Every structure is written in C-alpha cells, then in structure tokens.
Amino acid sequence: QVQLVESGGGLVQAGGSLRLSCVASGSSRSITTMGWYRQASGKQRELVATITNSGTTNYADSVKGRFTISRDNAKNMVYLQMNSPKPDDTAVYYCKADLRYSISPGWGQGTQVTVSS
C-alpha cells in the first residue's frame, strides 16, 4: 500500500499561480505512474495530468500550456504547477499513484483549489 498526502491548495485569483505537492509514503518503491485528477462539484473526477517514472507526461487538453506536472523520485513527490488558472479549474485535486504489482492505485484525500474571477 501507498499513502499519498496533497498540499498547496487554496484560493487563487484567475491569472495567478499555485503549486500543488503530493508526497508518497509506504510502498513508494512500487510506484510507476503518478498523476493529478480533479473533481468539481457535481461533476465526475477527471484526469488533469500524469507522469511516468521516466518523466513522460500527459495532459488534459483543458490544461495544456498552463499546468505543468513534475516529480522528484528521490523524494517520492509529484507536483502540479498551475499557471494562469481559470474559474473552471476550481475543484478538489487528487494525487494518484499506480503501483507495479497492484491493480488498485493509491489516492490522496484531495486538496481544494478555488479560482476566483
């Protein structure tokens, strides 16, 4: 099992910037791909960005060019740099970790991001 804890959420003005962090503990050596997902009120959880342990990234079209995902394998951390956020980016952001020998990924408890116009 792996435990994930997000931090860095809060209130930000549209056009500003915010950086989310997620630290993994437990079976962190079995982590492969890590990612950020979000769930807005009344909507389904959706992918924001993912990054493999070799650094290959993937982004939702809605955040391409504005958000950047990165990770520090030595520190078992993944980050999401949010530049020029929009009110539509308001959601609870969740960190996810895929595990090498498990079909069940690890999820964090989420951090609220609110973007004001």
N, C-alpha and C positions, 0 to 999 in steps of 0.2 A: 504494500500500500504506500501511497504517497500523500503527503499533506501539502496543501497549497494555501498561501495567505497573500491576498492582494492588499495593496495600499496605494495612496496617492489620489484617490477620488476626491471630489468636492464640487464646488461651484466655480464655473469659469465663464467669462464673457465670450461671446461669439468673436472669432478672430484672434483669440488669445492662444494660450498653450497650456498643456497639462501633461504630466508624465505619470503613467501607472507602472507599478512594480509588482512582481509576484515572486515569492521565494518558495522553493520546494524543499521539503524535508522527508525523511523516511527512506523509502526505496528510490531515492533520486537517481541512482546509477542506472536504473532500468528505464528512465525516461527517454523517449525518442522525440517525437514532435511535440512542441508546445504551442499554445495559441491563446488568443483573446476572443471571446464571444461576448455578445451583449443582448440584453432583453429589455426592451422598452415596455412601458405599462400597456397592458392589453395586447401585446404582440408576442410572437414566438421568439425564442432565442435564435440568434443568427451569428454566423461567422464574421469576425472582423479581420483577423489576420492570423497566420500560422507561420512557424519557423521550425525547420528540421534541426537536428543536432549538428548538421554540417553547414547550416546557415541559409538554406534555401527558403525563400519567403513566398507567401501567397497572401493576397489582399482582396477583400470585397471591393467591388467596383466603386461603391459609395465612399470609400475612404482612401482610394489610391491617390497618391500625390499629397496627401495631408497627414496621414498617420504612418509611423514607422515602427516596426517590431524589431526587437533585437534580443539577444540572450547572452548571458555570461555563464558558460557551462561550469567553470571553476567555482562559481558562487551559487550555482543552481538557481539562477534568476532569469526571468524574462521581463522585458519592458515593453511599454507601448507609449511612444511619443505622439501626442495628439496636437497637431498644429492646425490653426485655423478651424477649430471646431465650430459646428453649426448647432442650432437648437435641436435639429433632428438627430443629433448624436447623443442626446440625453437618454440615459439608460443605466441599468446596472451592468457593470462589466465583470465578466468572469474569466478567470485563468483556467486553462485546461492542459493536462499533460497526458499524452498517450504513453502507455507502458509496454515494454518489449514483450513480456510474457503474460499479458493480461488483456482480455477483450474489454475490460471495464476501465475507462480513463479516470484520472483524478480530476476533481473540480474544486476550485476555491469557493468561498462563500459569497464572493462578489463585493464590488465597491461601487457606490453610486456616483455617477457623473451627471451633473446638471449644467447645461449650457444656456446661458441667458442671452436674450437678443438685445 
